[in-house]
Amino acid sequence: LTVLEAAPDAPGEPVDIVGPICESGDVLAKERHLPPLAEGALLAICDTGAYATVMASGYNSRLSAAEVLVRGDDFATIRARPSYDSVLARDIVPDWLV
């Protein structure tokens, strides 16, 4: 997958960038001028501040994103996205409930 940079003269419109959960605080940017994006397009957000792993949760069974470290043309996944199985494996049912 590749994130493509839009041409400087690409048409655009002001849009809000929001997360996939219906929460008033799930907003990354408001009224950012962006070219039209197709469903499934990748959007690079270079500085998320507190909206990163430190603020992530499993709310609504959402898996946290992988973390990728980028320097120039180099990049590496420094934390893989968990699987549903690995997330569910963290839960332990006490013997007295079985």
C-alpha positions as CSV (number, residue, x, y, z in Angstrom):
1,L,0.0,0.0,0.0
2,T,1.2,3.5,-0.8
3,V,0.2,6.9,0.5
4,L,0.2,9.3,-2.4
5,E,0.8,13.0,-2.1
6,A,-1.8,15.1,-3.9
7,A,-0.7,17.6,-6.6
8,P,-0.4,21.1,-5.2
9,D,-3.1,22.3,-7.7
10,A,-5.5,19.4,-6.9
11,P,-9.1,20.5,-6.3
12,G,-10.2,20.1,-2.7
13,E,-12.7,21.0,-0.1
14,P,-12.7,21.4,3.7
15,V,-13.4,18.1,5.5
16,D,-13.4,16.8,9.0
17,I,-11.1,13.7,9.7
18,V,-12.8,11.5,12.3
19,G,-12.4,8.0,13.7
20,P,-14.7,5.1,13.1
21,I,-16.5,5.2,16.4
22,C,-19.5,7.6,17.0
23,E,-17.9,9.7,19.7
24,S,-17.7,13.4,19.9
25,G,-14.0,13.2,20.9
26,D,-13.0,10.9,18.0
27,V,-11.9,13.9,15.9
28,L,-8.4,14.2,14.4
29,A,-8.9,17.4,12.4
30,K,-11.7,19.9,11.4
31,E,-12.1,21.6,8.1
32,R,-8.8,20.5,6.6
33,H,-8.5,21.3,2.9
34,L,-8.1,17.9,1.2
35,P,-8.6,16.6,-2.3
36,P,-11.4,14.0,-2.8
37,L,-10.6,10.7,-1.2
38,A,-12.0,7.4,-2.4
39,E,-13.2,4.7,0.1
40,G,-10.1,2.7,1.2
41,A,-7.7,5.5,0.5
42,L,-4.8,5.9,2.9
43,L,-4.3,9.1,4.8
44,A,-1.0,9.9,6.5
45,I,-1.3,11.7,9.7
46,C,2.2,12.7,10.7
47,D,1.6,14.0,14.2
48,T,-1.2,12.5,16.3
49,G,-0.2,13.9,19.6
50,A,-2.2,12.1,22.3
51,Y,-4.4,10.3,19.7
52,A,-2.0,7.4,19.5
53,T,-1.5,4.1,21.3
54,V,-1.3,5.8,24.7
55,M,-5.0,6.9,24.3
56,A,-6.2,3.7,22.5
57,S,-8.7,1.3,24.0
58,G,-10.6,-1.8,22.9
59,Y,-13.9,0.1,23.0
60,N,-16.5,-1.5,20.7
61,S,-14.0,-4.3,20.0
62,R,-11.8,-2.1,17.9
63,L,-8.3,-3.4,17.4
64,S,-5.5,-0.8,17.9
65,A,-3.5,0.2,14.9
66,A,0.0,-1.0,14.1
67,E,2.7,1.6,14.9
68,V,5.1,2.5,12.2
69,L,8.3,4.5,12.7
70,V,9.3,6.6,9.7
71,R,12.6,8.4,9.0
72,G,13.0,9.7,5.5
73,D,12.5,6.8,3.1
74,D,13.0,4.2,5.9
75,F,10.1,2.7,7.8
76,A,9.5,-0.1,10.2
77,T,6.6,-1.6,12.1
78,I,7.5,-1.2,15.7
79,R,4.3,-2.6,17.2
80,A,2.2,-5.0,15.2
81,R,-1.6,-4.7,15.2
82,P,-3.0,-7.3,17.5
83,S,-5.3,-10.1,16.4
84,Y,-8.8,-10.6,17.9
85,D,-7.5,-13.9,19.2
86,S,-4.6,-12.3,21.1
87,V,-6.9,-9.7,22.6
88,L,-9.4,-12.3,23.7
89,A,-6.6,-14.4,25.1
90,R,-5.9,-11.7,27.7
91,D,-9.3,-12.4,29.4
92,I,-9.4,-15.1,32.0
93,V,-12.6,-16.7,33.2
94,P,-12.3,-17.8,36.9
95,D,-12.8,-21.4,37.6
96,W,-15.7,-20.6,39.9
97,L,-17.7,-19.2,36.9
98,V,-17.3,-22.3,34.7
